[in-house]
Amino acid sequence: MPIRIPITFVITSFYRNTDMIQRRRPAHQVIDGIPRCVGADPDSLRKALKFRAGAGDVVQSTYPKSGTNWVQYITQLILKDGDAVL
């Protein structure tokens, strides 16, 4: 899987034709009319937007570095009635 690096570019605009102002803005790509970060894969984004959870699905969402593995393990214990999944 290739590593995608965010790219920034410099916008130069003239204010009152005398002062030159430079601002850095992150680069983005437009996917289906919506601006997204450069690292977003268009096919994955479209699949994610079409996803609909079923009656028996469990969806976990955690912030990075906030105990994601721990939450997955606890969820597995709950679903397996306390039997450890190693």
C-alpha positions in Angstrom: 0.0 0.0 0.0 1.6 3.3 -1.0 2.2 6.0 1.6 0.3 9.1 0.9 1.8 12.4 2.1 -0.4 15.5 2.5 0.8 18.3 0.2 0.5 22.0 0.9 0.7 24.8 -1.6 1.2 28.5 -1.3 -1.5 31.0 -2.5 -0.2 34.4 -3.4 -2.8 37.2 -3.6 -2.5 40.9 -3.9 -4.4 43.1 -1.4 -5.2 46.6 -2.7 -2.6 46.1 -5.4 0.2 47.1 -3.1 0.8 44.4 -0.5 1.5 40.8 -1.4 0.1 38.2 1.1 1.0 34.5 1.1 -1.1 31.9 2.9 -0.5 28.2 3.1 -3.5 26.0 2.5 -3.6 22.2 2.5 -4.0 20.5 -0.9 -7.2 18.6 -1.4 -9.0 16.5 -4.0 -12.6 16.7 -4.9 -14.5 13.4 -4.8 -18.1 13.5 -6.0 -18.2 17.2 -5.5 -16.9 17.1 -1.9 -13.4 18.3 -1.0 -11.4 15.6 0.7 -7.8 15.2 1.9 -5.2 14.1 -0.6 -4.8 10.7 1.1 -8.4 9.7 0.7 -9.0 6.8 -1.7 -12.0 7.6 -3.9 -13.2 4.0 -4.2 -12.9 3.4 -0.4 -14.8 6.6 0.3 -17.6 5.7 -2.0 -17.9 2.2 -0.5 -18.0 3.6 3.0 -20.7 6.1 2.1 -22.8 3.2 0.7 -22.4 1.0 3.8 -25.5 0.3 5.8 -25.2 -1.7 9.0 -27.4 -4.8 9.3 -29.3 -6.0 12.3 -26.5 -8.2 13.7 -23.6 -5.9 12.9 -21.4 -4.3 15.5 -19.6 -1.1 14.6 -16.7 0.2 16.7 -15.4 3.6 16.5 -12.4 4.9 18.6 -10.0 7.7 18.4 -6.4 6.8 17.6 -4.2 5.9 20.6 -7.2 5.7 22.9 -7.4 2.0 23.6 -8.7 0.6 20.3 -7.3 -2.9 20.9 -8.7 -2.9 24.4 -12.2 -2.0 23.2 -12.0 -4.7 20.5 -11.0 -7.3 23.1 -13.8 -6.2 25.5 -16.3 -6.4 22.7 -15.2 -9.8 21.7 -15.5 -11.0 25.3 -19.1 -9.6 25.4 -20.0 -11.3 22.1 -18.4 -14.6 23.1 -20.0 -14.7 26.6 -16.6 -14.2 28.3 -14.6 -16.8 26.3 -11.2 -15.2 25.6 -10.3 -14.9 21.9 -6.6 -15.1 21.4 
